[in-house]
Amino acid sequence: MRELRPYLALYRKHWFGLTLGMILALLTTAASIGLLTLSGWFLSAAAVAGLTIARETFNYMLPGAFVRGFAMGRTAGRWGERVVSHDATFKLLTDLRLFFFEKLAPLFPGKASDFRDADVLNRLVSDVDAMDHVYLRLISPMVVGVCGIALLTAFLCWFDVTVGLTLGAILMVLLIVWPILFYKLGKRNGESLTNEKANLRITTLDWLQGYSELTLFGAESRYRQAIESAQWRFLANQRYNAHLTGLAQALMLLCNGWALVLILWISADGIGGNAPDPLIAMMAFATLASFELLMPIAGAFLYLGQTLTSARRLNDVILAPPSIEFNEDHHSLSPELDITLEHVSFSYDNQSNALETVSCAIKQGQKIAIVGKTGSGKSTLLQMLTRSFDPQSGTVSIAGRILAQWNEVQLRDAMTVVSQRVDILNGTLRDNLLMANPDANDTALCHALAQVGLEKLLEDQGLDAWLGDGGRQLSGGEKRRISIARAVLRKSSPIVLLDEPTEGLDKQTEQQIMALMTKQFADKTVVFVTHRLSHLDQMDSILLMEEGQIVEQGTHAELLSTRGRYFQLNQSLT
């Protein structure tokens, strides 16, 4: 049960709603047991009175009123308990998802690479949902069961100690044995069910995301078979779980019958030393009704294996140390946001160095181009500046302060990034632009789109056009220009980092974008990563990288005049 400890604080936050739900559940169960118990005594007592002279003095009205009151109380209590407990549970799950996401976000992009996208989605949805079992199926039924058994035992002991203690002992033994027994029976299947659910989601998402490529390469049927196989395994787990649930409920009903026979046998000579009377019926009906306390736990602990497995899967994320830890203090910064890298080295997973003793200085307002072949370390250098990773040796500093001392909000506010991978949200065109500048009006958004040559997106639904999951309705070039439009809208950042911003664009559009960036970012520090050697004469300096090192540095004219590697690359492309 140690797996559940990280979530106890979240339960304490909603203690009032959760406790109120359990109180209402107890009152509802008490009303239900009271209804059946009182009805049994009332019918028996009324029948006996009808056969004797007591029919003229028997009080039919008061028991009848209590029967009606218990019936109304049970209905109202059941509704109130459902509303209160589910409201508290949904709020708890909301907080848990936020809590999980807050722990997940710092793991990107480093440790999050250990998790597949579909697996993260499954943890965020299914595994978080499974945590509601802790309250609804485990804590609440057990608390209500213990309290209900204690109250029922005390009530029956008022009439007959032997009957009351016997029934109370039977119920308490079942309350202890049943959860342990069926947890053991369902533990392995519960773990398998949770894992198979995750596997089904992963294989399905793989098939959906890669459907076009899988079809082109003739592998679609193999992936579809993997989905069917995962689905059948998941259904087999569910079938076994359903069988155990049915077995638990059937055995509980059997125990109820045995307990009824025992109580009738004990009560046969009368209740409390008196002659046999209608109280025997009350004891019998109380026994029948008492098992309502146990029915919620009959198969509830079958879910404990699933819940603990889901908790372990969530803990893999929640308890993982973040890849990068930021300083939480705000510091006053120098107005001169110079960028300095000193002997920076970095490698991915202890492989060959992506960066090796890289040193350079970028003055505020300079326009720097970083060029080189794919895999030369250009994008990794940008990730050092955004602090996606920390260098394994050397330092990266901005405004004379190393990045480890920067507050995350201040660092993000200082930069605008156009990355190679453009993330398009599953929302409207307006939503995807406002993330760069929430205060921008529709006129500014339309102007930004026009500047990057996307006026056609404003046709039909305009800014309300739905872009779909990952921007499926957009081409690669349109996605990239939307990311540039975001950079144009975000005017407050003094540093602009551009990673292959013109990749996939035709020459005419590339010239338009380069002219736009020259105009829009004239007063900003620009770090421009590209493997294309066009328009570099507009840059203040060019860094040529090979195998994680800066091998040449200078202006376009200076590097051509030295006739080194940059000159050779330029000649090969012209």
WOSUL-V484199 format. One record per backbone hydrogen bond with DSSP energy under -0.5 kcal/mol. CO is the residue of the C=O (numbers start at 1). NH is the residue of the N-H. E is the energy in kcal/mol with one decimal. If there is no record, write none. Layout:
BEGIN
co,nh,e
CO,NH,E
CO,NH,E
END
This chain:
BEGIN
co,nh,e
1,4,-1.7
2,5,-1.5
4,7,-1.6
5,8,-1.6
7,11,-1.6
8,12,-2.3
9,13,-1.4
10,14,-0.8
11,14,-0.7
12,15,-1.5
14,18,-2.3
15,19,-2.8
16,20,-2.8
17,21,-2.0
18,22,-1.8
19,23,-2.4
20,24,-2.6
21,25,-2.1
22,26,-2.4
23,27,-2.6
24,28,-2.5
25,29,-2.4
26,30,-2.6
27,31,-2.4
28,32,-2.2
29,33,-2.8
30,34,-3.0
31,35,-2.3
32,36,-1.9
33,37,-2.8
34,38,-2.7
35,39,-2.0
36,40,-2.2
37,41,-2.1
38,42,-3.0
39,43,-2.6
40,44,-1.9
41,45,-3.4
42,46,-2.7
43,47,-2.0
44,48,-2.5
45,49,-2.7
46,50,-2.0
47,51,-0.8
48,51,-0.9
49,52,-1.3
49,55,-1.0
52,55,-1.4
53,56,-1.6
54,57,-1.0
54,58,-2.2
58,60,-1.1
59,63,-0.6
60,64,-1.4
61,65,-2.5
62,66,-2.1
63,67,-2.6
64,68,-2.3
65,69,-2.6
66,70,-3.0
67,71,-2.1
68,72,-2.4
69,73,-2.8
70,74,-2.6
71,75,-1.9
72,76,-2.7
73,77,-2.9
74,78,-2.4
75,79,-2.0
76,80,-2.8
77,81,-2.9
78,82,-2.0
79,83,-2.4
80,84,-2.7
81,85,-2.5
82,86,-2.0
83,87,-2.0
84,88,-2.4
85,89,-2.3
86,90,-2.8
87,91,-2.0
88,92,-2.1
89,93,-2.6
90,94,-2.2
91,95,-2.4
92,96,-2.3
93,97,-2.5
94,98,-2.2
95,99,-2.8
96,100,-2.9
97,101,-2.7
98,102,-2.6
99,103,-1.5
100,104,-1.9
101,105,-2.8
102,106,-0.7
104,107,-1.8
105,108,-1.6
106,323,-1.1
106,324,-0.8
107,112,-2.3
110,113,-1.3
111,114,-1.9
112,115,-1.8
116,120,-2.5
117,121,-2.4
118,122,-2.3
119,123,-2.2
120,124,-2.4
121,125,-1.8
122,126,-0.8
122,127,-2.1
123,128,-0.9
125,129,-2.3
126,130,-2.0
127,131,-0.5
128,131,-1.2
129,132,-1.8
130,133,-1.4
131,134,-1.0
131,135,-0.5
132,136,-2.4
133,137,-1.7
133,138,-1.2
134,139,-3.1
135,140,-2.5
138,142,-1.8
139,143,-2.7
140,144,-2.7
141,145,-2.3
142,146,-2.6
143,147,-2.4
144,148,-2.7
145,149,-2.6
146,150,-2.1
147,151,-2.3
148,152,-2.8
149,153,-2.7
150,154,-2.1
151,155,-2.2
152,156,-2.5
153,157,-2.4
154,158,-0.9
155,158,-0.6
156,159,-1.3
156,160,-3.0
160,164,-2.4
161,165,-2.9
162,166,-2.2
163,167,-2.5
164,168,-2.3
165,169,-2.5
166,170,-2.3
167,171,-2.5
168,172,-2.4
169,173,-2.5
170,174,-2.3
171,175,-2.2
172,176,-1.5
173,177,-3.1
174,178,-2.4
176,180,-1.1
177,181,-3.0
178,182,-2.6
179,183,-1.8
180,184,-2.1
181,185,-2.0
182,186,-1.7
183,187,-1.3
184,188,-0.5
186,190,-2.7
187,191,-2.3
188,192,-2.3
189,193,-2.9
190,194,-2.1
191,195,-2.1
192,196,-2.8
193,197,-2.1
194,198,-1.8
195,199,-2.4
196,200,-2.6
197,201,-2.0
198,202,-2.3
199,203,-2.6
200,204,-2.1
201,205,-2.4
202,206,-2.4
203,207,-1.9
204,208,-2.4
205,209,-2.8
206,210,-1.9
208,211,-0.9
210,214,-3.0
211,215,-2.5
212,216,-2.2
213,217,-2.1
214,219,-2.5
214,220,-1.1
215,218,-1.0
219,223,-1.7
220,224,-2.2
221,225,-2.2
222,226,-1.6
223,227,-1.7
224,228,-2.2
225,229,-2.6
226,230,-2.3
227,231,-2.6
228,232,-2.4
229,233,-2.0
230,234,-2.1
231,235,-2.7
232,236,-2.1
233,237,-1.9
234,238,-2.2
235,239,-2.6
236,240,-2.3
237,241,-2.3
238,242,-2.5
239,243,-2.1
240,244,-2.1
241,245,-2.2
242,246,-2.4
243,247,-2.4
244,248,-2.6
245,249,-2.1
246,250,-2.4
247,251,-2.6
248,252,-1.8
249,253,-2.1
250,254,-2.1
251,255,-2.5
252,256,-2.0
253,257,-2.1
254,258,-2.2
255,259,-2.8
256,260,-2.1
257,261,-2.1
258,262,-2.3
259,263,-2.4
260,264,-2.4
261,265,-2.1
262,266,-2.3
263,267,-2.4
264,268,-0.9
267,270,-2.2
271,274,-1.4
277,280,-2.2
278,281,-0.5
278,282,-1.6
279,283,-2.3
280,284,-2.2
281,285,-3.0
282,286,-2.3
283,287,-2.0
284,288,-2.1
285,289,-2.5
286,290,-2.1
287,291,-0.8
288,291,-0.6
289,292,-2.1
290,293,-1.9
291,294,-0.5
291,295,-1.6
292,296,-0.6
294,297,-1.2
294,298,-0.6
295,298,-1.2
295,299,-0.5
297,301,-0.7
299,302,-1.2
300,303,-1.8
301,304,-0.6
301,305,-0.5
302,306,-0.5
303,307,-2.8
304,308,-2.9
305,309,-2.0
306,310,-2.7
307,311,-2.6
308,312,-2.3
309,313,-2.1
310,314,-2.5
311,315,-2.5
312,316,-1.5
313,317,-0.6
314,317,-1.1
314,318,-3.0
315,319,-2.3
317,320,-0.8
324,326,-0.5
327,408,-0.5
335,337,-1.0
336,338,-1.6
338,399,-2.5
339,362,-3.3
340,397,-2.8
341,343,-0.5
341,360,-1.9
342,395,-1.8
344,358,-2.8
345,392,-2.1
345,393,-1.3
346,354,-2.1
346,355,-2.4
347,349,-0.6
348,351,-1.6
352,348,-0.5
355,346,-2.2
358,344,-2.8
360,341,-2.9
361,363,-0.5
362,339,-2.9
363,366,-2.1
366,368,-0.6
366,526,-2.4
367,540,-1.7
367,541,-1.6
368,528,-3.7
369,371,-0.5
369,543,-3.3
370,530,-2.4
371,545,-2.8
373,376,-1.7
376,548,-1.9
377,381,-1.8
378,382,-1.5
379,383,-2.0
380,384,-1.5
381,385,-1.4
382,386,-2.1
383,387,-0.5
383,388,-2.2
383,389,-1.1
393,345,-2.2
395,342,-2.6
396,403,-2.4
397,340,-2.9
398,401,-1.7
401,398,-2.3
402,405,-2.0
403,406,-1.7
406,327,-1.2
407,411,-2.4
408,412,-2.7
409,413,-2.3
410,414,-1.3
411,415,-0.5
412,415,-0.9
414,495,-1.7
416,497,-3.2
417,419,-0.6
418,499,-3.3
420,422,-0.8
421,423,-0.6
422,424,-0.7
423,425,-0.5
424,470,-0.8
425,427,-2.3
427,467,-2.7
428,432,-1.8
429,433,-1.0
430,433,-0.6
430,434,-2.8
431,435,-1.0
433,436,-1.6
433,437,-0.8
437,440,-2.0
441,445,-1.9
442,446,-2.6
443,447,-2.3
444,448,-2.2
445,449,-2.0
446,450,-2.2
447,451,-2.1
448,452,-1.2
449,454,-3.0
450,453,-1.3
454,457,-1.4
455,458,-1.7
456,459,-1.4
459,462,-1.9
461,464,-1.8
462,465,-1.8
463,430,-2.4
465,429,-1.7
465,467,-0.5
467,473,-1.4
468,471,-1.9
469,472,-0.5
471,474,-2.2
475,479,-2.2
476,480,-2.0
477,481,-2.0
478,482,-2.0
479,483,-1.8
480,484,-1.6
481,485,-2.4
482,486,-2.0
483,487,-1.7
484,488,-2.1
485,489,-2.1
486,490,-1.7
489,491,-1.6
494,525,-2.5
495,416,-2.1
496,498,-0.5
496,527,-2.7
497,418,-2.9
497,499,-0.5
498,500,-0.7
498,529,-3.6
500,503,-1.2
502,505,-1.8
506,510,-2.7
507,511,-2.5
508,512,-1.9
509,513,-2.6
510,514,-2.8
511,515,-2.2
512,516,-2.0
513,517,-2.8
514,518,-2.2
515,519,-1.7
516,520,-3.2
517,521,-2.4
519,522,-0.9
521,524,-1.6
524,526,-0.5
525,496,-3.3
526,368,-3.4
526,528,-0.6
527,498,-3.0
527,529,-0.6
528,370,-3.0
529,500,-2.7
530,372,-0.5
535,538,-1.1
536,539,-1.5
541,369,-2.4
542,544,-0.5
542,554,-1.9
543,371,-2.9
543,545,-0.6
544,551,-2.6
544,552,-1.3
545,373,-0.5
546,549,-1.4
548,356,-3.0
549,546,-2.4
549,551,-0.8
552,544,-2.8
554,542,-2.7
555,559,-2.6
556,560,-1.8
557,561,-2.1
558,562,-1.5
559,563,-0.6
559,564,-0.9
560,563,-0.8
564,568,-2.2
565,569,-2.6
566,570,-2.6
567,571,-2.5
568,572,-2.1
569,573,-1.1
570,574,-0.5
571,574,-0.8
END
